[in-house]
Amino acid sequence: MEIVHLLRAATVELGLHSARFAHDNGMHATDVRALICLMDARRDGTEMTAGRLGGLLGLNSAGTTAVVDRLERLGHARRVRDGRDRRRVLVEVEKRAVELGQAFFGPLIDRSVELLRGYDERELAAIRGFLAGVREAASGAAPDANPEA
């Protein structure tokens, strides 16, 4: 249980760190999670629609629109028409948001990468497997909103 408690403590600290970033930049916690999703999509080379973003964030259409509107007002995201299907609108992260995130989270990321350099491939595989398993467990841990449906 010690490792589970350490994971919980790390999760709390990461949440507080993210909350400071949100507060310092006039954002909601959901806005930060949305930016992470947009940056992940950019890194992976995948397109992000508002519907997909809402699904990842667990938001309805109105909530997703509010998040994207806030991010646009702050200059962190933009809506663009899909070049292949003009009816489809994509949401993209702005360079400014990436730079802002790097300035704030960069030292934490750098420290984490440095810590990981101390592990061999077998240990890294174990860490990767554990974190992937916890993520999977957490994604399936949400109570069913309508268990009788």
N, C-alpha and C positions, 0 to 999 in steps of 0.2 A: 504493500500500500504506500510505502514511502515514495516510490516513483510517481504514483498517481497523484499524491499530494503535491509533489514538486511540479508536476505538469499543471495542476490546478493553480498553484502559486504563480507559475510562469504565465499562464493564461491571464490571470488577474493583472499582473504587471504589464503585459502587452496591451491589454485593454485600457489600462490607465495611460500608457504611453500614447496610444491611438486617440484617446479622449483629449489629451493635452494638445495634440496636433489639431484635432477638430476645433477645440476651443480657441486656440491661437489663430486659427484661420477662418473663423466665423462659419464653421460648418457643423452639421449634425453628424453623429456617429454613423448613421446610414449613408451619408455622403461619402465618408471615408471608405466604407465598405464598397460603395459603388465605384469609387476611383480605383480601388484594388482590382475589382472585376474588370474594369476598362483597361487597366495596365496589363493584367494577365492576358486579356484578349489580344492586346497589341503585341505583347511578347510572343504569344502563340501564333500570331498571324491569322486570328479568327475575327470574323465580323460580329459586332454586338448590336442587336436591335434593342429597342426599349423593352419589348416583350421578354426577350431572353434575359436582359438585365433584371427586370422585375422578378422573373422566376428565380434567378440566383439569389436575390435579396429577400425573397418571400413577400413581395409587395404586390398589391393590386395595381391596376392601370393608373388610377388617380395618384396613388403613392409614388409610382415610378415616374410619372410626369412631373410631380413636385420635386423629386430628387434631381432629375435631369434639368429642370428649369433652374433650380438653385445652383447647380454646377455650371450651367451656362452663364448665369448672372455673375458668378465669381471668376469666370474665364478659365475654368478647369476642364470643360467638356464642350463639345459642339455636336449638333445634329447635322448630318450630311445625307443627301440623297444617294442611294445606291446607284452606281454607274451602270449596272446591268438591268436593274428594275427600278425605274424612277418612282414607282409607288411605294417602295420600301425606304424607310429612313433608318440610318445607322447612327449610333452614338459613338463618338471617338473622344479619347482623352487628349487634352491639349498639352503641348510641350511644357508650358508653364507649370502645370500640375505635377508632371513628372519631375521637373527640377525642384519644385517645392517639397515633394515627397522625398527625393534623394537627399536634400539638405537636412531634413528632419530625421528621417529613418536611416540614412546612410551609415552613421556611426554604429547604430545597433546592428545593421546588416553586416558591416565590416567585422564587428566583434564576433558575431555568430559564425561567419565564414572562418575567422581565425580559430575559433574553438573547434570547428569541424576538422580543421587541418591536423588536429592532434589524434584523430582516429584512423585506423587502417580500413581497408575496403570491407572487410567482414563486419567490423563494428558499424561502419556507415550503412551497410545493408540492413543491419539490425535496427538502427535508429530510423532509417527510412521506412522499414516495414512496420515498426511500432507506430510512428506518426501517421502513416497511411491507414493503419487499422483504427487508431483513435479517431481520425477524421471520418472514416466510414461509419464507425459506431455513433459518432455525434450526429452525422447527417441522417441516420436512421432512428435516432433517439427521440425525435420530436413526436409528442403524442399526436395521434391521428385526430384531426379536428372534427371529423365526422365518422366515427367508427362503424356506424350502422349503414353507411351509404354503400 
